[in-house]
Amino acid sequence: MIGVPAHGFVLLSMPKCASTSLVRSLQGHAELLLRGNPRLKHMNCRAFHNLIVPVLHNAGYEREDYELVSLFREPTAWLESWWRYRQRPSLQEVDASKSTADVSFEEFVGRYVDNDPRPGTLRGRPARFVAMSEELDLGVDRLFALEQPQVWQTWIGAKVGGGIDVRTDNKSTVRPEPQLSRTMRARLDEFFAPEYAIYEQLRATGEWVPPKGLVPGR
């Protein structure tokens, strides 16, 4: 999470959405910067409202003084990025249960949509990250499509008074071609219906200001 309320925004760092690069680019402007510990760095919308809004209030910033924004990635690409990231050899030594070195994308997706109880199954979802509850009622003020950097870099640059150059970090060096059967593709599309409802709003312009409390897909 990158708090820049003096410049009118707070950026939630959704995992696998250029968060490391954005921290590096904006740390000179940030008044509140959570990094390192993933639970802090990737604080979601609900936790932000519960924990950080009061902190900023005590510092003199009312909620209407800043926008809460987040990048949002094409949903299947977001999931694929996790699968690729977990193929790195070093993960075998740290936590082999999370490694996907010998796990196909088909199996990885199947475990994910089934909420498989085995250790290493990916938890969480993009729509929940930007929502206020398990009902997926959106609590952010603005979303940007990760795949259209000219839009969010221009917006952030205008806010902080200068251009920013974000170079993507943490790229996987292992690039096997992922495969999904038609059946699994259909299951994933159904599971990600709220995420795709959000992403459709981003396709045209690369940004979206959702109505407060909107549940995507309803």
Secondary structure, DSSP 4 states (H G I P E B T S, - for coil): -EEEGGGTEEEE--TTSSHHHHHHHHTTT-SEE--SSHHHHT--HHHIIIIIHHHHHHTT--GGGSEEEEEE--HHHHHHHHHHHTT-HHHHHH-GGG--TT--HHHHHHHHHHT--STT-----HHHHTBSSTT--B--SEEEETT-HHHHHHHHHHHHTS----------S--PPP---HHHHHHHHHHTHHHHHHHHHHHTTSEE-PPTT--TT-
